[in-house]
Amino acid sequence: MLILNMELKKLLLTLHKTIELQEMEDISQEKMAKRINVSHSTYRDYRRGINEPMAMKALLNMLNMVSDDEIIKIVRKWKK
């Protein structure tokens, strides 16, 4: 469970940064939380590795915001 938490935290951070790069702007945790339809405190908890099942749902919502090529890059990086 702890290993999954660490990986999920890293994936969320990587996706957040990828979305920022794609949109060429900084996106606060609060703004990202609104975009994936959760509260700021909930998103912060996801980034801390708390509430895995809901964090996975947020991860999927964030994956929907990036291109297929970016998803492939993120998954390949995660596998390493």
CORWOWO-V98292 format. One record per run of one state. SS is the DSSP state (A for helix, B for strand, O for the rest). FROM is the first residue (numbers start at 0). TO is the last residue. If there is no record, write none. Layout:
BEGIN
[[SS,FROM,TO] [SS,FROM,TO]]
END
This chain:
BEGIN
[[O,0,0] [A,1,22] [O,23,27] [A,28,34] [O,35,38] [A,39,47] [O,48,50] [A,51,62] [O,63,66] [A,67,78] [O,79,79]]
END
